[in-house]
């Protein structure tokens, strides 16, 4: 078993879950600096070789951004692997009608990568599975729950646009790792895509309250008029480390962003936990 993207927020939970299930796990990276609780093998795309050498891998789980799927398929071919699990995003649906060029490009790149995964895997006789998670949390490294928690810790409150009560379904990194373990050898999951959400659907405001309690603060939510919120966010994106923030994110606070786990439950027993922001997996 090989894992690409071991330094991502899902890397450590996945390696630990696979090892606990009895799998021998190797990490694959393009840099020797990658850190994970397993041996790291550096892949050279020019020679299609690994350092140190790697063989006997039948399955690959890719945590790399989905547009990197050509490289993942090349690695699978070099290892003669016959199984791939890759991760995309439910953002292909929620950002489909976005007014942001960046977000529309994200959707286009994701969909192209999804089609490439399906087409090229079939050509190479590789059984693929695609997971599209909702809001991922639990490793203190995401741009949603962790961002809200950091704001609350620093400011003692979190502003929300008035009326922003879209439904959310955050999914914990451990539940996604468990999903990989359950699906890897399950033929019912071959050549299929699944949207994966957490085990609880809650309003945006309730999500913020729980994050506040987990941070050890009173649940102070500051209602802000939508036009003013957009103006504030427009300024925040120019601050260091916040360039990913866009005003289009505000509009999605009013929209339900959830997933139906029925098919995943039927095919590989997916049973995620309810939202528990206090459950944090340390990556180091």
C-alpha positions in Angstrom: 0.0 0.0 0.0 1.3 3.4 -0.9 0.1 6.9 0.1 0.8 10.1 -1.9 0.5 13.4 -0.1 1.4 12.0 3.3 2.2 15.6 4.5 -1.4 16.7 4.0 -3.9 17.0 6.9 -5.3 13.5 6.1 -1.8 11.9 5.8 -1.0 10.9 9.3 -4.6 9.6 10.2 -4.6 7.6 7.0 -1.2 6.0 7.5 -2.1 5.1 11.1 -5.5 3.7 10.1 -4.0 1.5 7.3 -1.2 0.3 9.6 -3.8 -0.6 12.3 -5.7 -2.6 9.7 -2.6 -4.7 8.9 -1.5 -2.9 5.8 2.2 -2.3 5.1 2.3 1.4 4.2 4.9 3.4 2.2 4.8 7.1 1.5 5.5 8.5 -1.9 6.8 12.1 -2.3 8.8 14.2 -4.7 10.8 15.6 -1.9 12.9 14.1 0.9 11.5 16.6 3.4 8.1 14.9 3.6 7.3 13.8 7.1 5.0 10.9 8.0 4.9 7.8 10.3 6.1 5.6 7.5 9.0 5.2 5.1 9.2 7.8 2.4 10.1 7.0 -1.2 11.0 9.8 -3.5 9.6 9.5 -7.0 11.6 10.8 -10.1 9.1 11.5 -12.9 11.9 11.5 -15.5 13.2 8.0 -14.8 10.0 6.6 -13.2 12.1 5.2 -10.4 11.9 5.5 -6.6 14.6 6.2 -4.0 14.9 4.0 -2.1 13.5 1.4 -4.5 9.8 0.5 -4.1 8.0 -2.5 -5.3 5.2 -4.9 -4.4 2.6 -2.1 -4.2 -0.8 -3.1 -5.5 -2.9 -0.1 -4.3 -2.3 3.7 -4.1 -4.3 6.2 -2.1 -3.7 9.7 -3.4 -4.2 12.7 -1.1 -2.6 15.1 -3.6 -4.8 17.7 -5.3 -6.9 15.9 -7.9 -5.5 17.8 -10.9 -2.2 16.0 -10.2 -3.9 12.7 -11.3 -1.7 12.3 -14.4 1.3 12.0 -12.1 -0.6 9.6 -9.8 -1.5 7.4 -12.7 2.1 7.3 -13.9 3.2 6.3 -10.4 0.6 3.5 -10.4 1.8 2.3 -13.7 5.4 2.3 -12.6 4.5 0.2 -9.6 2.0 -2.1 -11.5 -0.7 -1.1 -9.0 -4.2 -2.1 -9.9 -6.1 0.1 -7.4 -6.4 3.8 -6.8 -8.4 5.9 -4.3 -8.2 9.6 -5.0 -9.7 12.6 -3.3 -11.6 15.4 -5.0 -14.1 17.9 -3.5 -17.8 18.6 -3.3 -16.7 22.1 -4.4 -17.3 21.0 -7.9 -21.0 21.4 -7.1 -21.1 24.3 -4.6 -18.7 26.5 -6.8 -20.2 25.6 -10.1 -22.1 28.9 -10.5 -19.6 31.0 -8.7 -18.9 34.6 -10.0 -15.2 34.1 -9.2 -12.9 33.2 -12.1 -10.6 31.4 -9.6 -13.4 29.2 -8.4 -14.8 28.5 -11.8 -11.3 27.4 -12.9 -11.1 25.2 -9.8 -14.4 23.5 -10.9 -13.1 23.1 -14.5 -9.8 21.6 -13.3 -11.5 19.2 -10.9 -14.0 17.9 -13.5 -11.3 17.4 -16.1 -9.2 15.5 -13.5 -12.2 13.3 -12.6 -12.8 12.4 -16.3 -9.1 11.7 -16.7 -9.0 9.5 -13.6 -12.0 7.4 -14.9 -10.8 7.2 -18.5 -7.1 6.5 -18.0 -7.6 4.1 -15.1 -9.9 2.0 -17.3 -7.3 2.1 -20.1 -4.6 0.9 -17.6 -6.8 -1.7 -16.0 -6.8 0.1 -12.7 -9.9 0.0 -10.4 -10.5 3.6 -9.2 -12.6 5.2 -6.5 -13.1 8.9 -6.0 -14.0 10.5 -2.7 -15.4 14.0 -2.7 -15.5 15.1 1.0 -17.5 18.0 2.3 -15.8 20.4 4.9 -12.8 18.5 6.3 -11.7 19.1 9.9 -9.9 17.4 12.8 -6.2 18.0 12.0 -6.1 21.7 12.9 -4.9 22.4 9.4 -8.0 23.2 7.4 -9.2 26.6 6.1 -12.7 26.4 7.7 -13.0 25.0 11.2 -9.5 26.0 12.1 -9.9 29.4 10.7 -13.0 30.0 12.7 -11.4 28.7 15.8 -8.3 30.9 15.4 -10.5 34.0 15.0 -12.5 33.1 18.1 -9.3 32.5 20.2 -7.8 35.8 19.1 -10.9 38.0 19.1 -13.3 36.3 21.5 -16.1 36.4 18.9 -16.9 35.4 15.3 -18.9 37.7 13.0 -21.6 36.1 10.8 -23.7 37.7 8.1 -27.3 38.2 9.3 -29.4 35.3 8.1 -26.5 33.1 7.2 -27.8 29.7 8.3 -26.8 27.3 5.5 -26.5 23.7 6.5 -23.0 22.2 7.0 -21.8 18.6 7.3 -18.2 18.7 8.5 -16.4 15.3 8.1 -13.5 14.3 10.4 -10.1 13.2 9.0 -10.3 10.0 11.0 -13.7 9.1 9.3 -12.1 9.7 5.9 -9.2 7.5 6.8 -11.6 4.8 7.9 -13.4 5.1 4.7 -10.2 4.4 2.7 -9.5 1.3 4.8 -13.1 0.0 4.3 -13.2 0.7 0.5 -9.7 -0.3 -0.6 -10.6 -4.0 -1.1 -14.4 -3.6 -1.6 -15.4 -4.4 -5.3 -18.6 -2.5 -4.9 -16.6 0.7 -4.7 -14.6 0.0 -7.9 -14.9 2.7 -10.6 -17.3 4.8 -8.6 -17.4 8.3 -7.0 -18.8 9.1 -3.6 -19.7 12.4 -1.9 -18.7 12.0 1.8 -20.2 14.1 4.6 -20.0 13.9 8.3 -22.4 12.2 10.6 -24.4 15.3 11.5 -26.0 18.1 9.6 -26.0 21.5 11.4 -26.7 25.1 10.7 -23.7 27.4 10.1 -24.3 29.4 13.3 -24.5 26.2 15.4 -21.2 25.0 13.9 -19.6 28.3 15.0 -21.1 27.9 18.5 -19.6 24.4 18.9 -16.2 25.6 17.6 -16.3 28.4 20.1 -17.0 25.9 23.0 -14.3 23.7 21.8 -11.9 26.7 21.9 -12.9 27.2 25.6 -14.8 30.5 24.8 -18.4 31.6 25.3 -20.4 31.3 22.1 -20.3 35.0 21.1 -21.6 35.4 17.5 -21.6 38.9 16.1 -24.4 39.4 13.5 -23.2 41.7 10.7 -25.1 43.1 7.7 -24.2 41.2 4.6 -22.9 44.3 2.7 -20.6 45.2 5.6 -19.4 41.6 5.9 -18.5 41.6 2.2 -16.5 44.8 2.6 -14.6 43.3 5.6 -13.8 40.1 3.8 -12.7 42.1 0.8 -10.0 43.7 3.0 -9.0 40.5 4.8 -7.9 38.7 1.7 -5.0 41.2 1.4 -3.6 40.1 4.7 -0.7 37.6 4.8 -1.9 34.0 4.8 -5.5 35.0 4.0 -5.3 35.3 0.2 -7.6 32.3 -0.2 -10.5 34.3 1.3 -13.0 35.5 -1.3 -16.3 37.3 -1.0 -18.0 34.4 -2.8 -17.5 32.4 0.4 -20.1 34.7 2.1 -22.8 33.8 -0.4 -22.2 30.1 0.4 -22.9 30.7 4.1 -26.5 31.0 3.1 -26.5 27.8 1.1 -26.8 24.2 2.2 -23.5 22.3 1.6 -24.2 18.7 2.5 -23.8 15.2 1.1 -25.9 12.0 1.0 -23.9 9.2 2.6 -26.5 6.5 1.8 -24.5 4.9 -1.1 -21.3 5.0 0.8 -22.9 3.4 3.8 -24.4 0.7 1.5 -21.2 0.0 -0.4 -18.6 0.1 2.3 -20.3 0.7 5.6 -19.4 4.4 5.9 -20.6 5.7 9.3 -19.0 9.0 10.2 -19.2 10.6 13.6 -21.2 13.7 14.5 -19.5 17.1 14.5 -17.0 17.2 17.3 -14.5 20.1 16.8 -12.7 19.2 20.1 -11.4 15.9 18.4 -8.1 17.1 17.1 -5.4 14.8 15.5 -1.9 16.1 16.0 0.2 15.8 12.8 3.5 16.0 14.6 
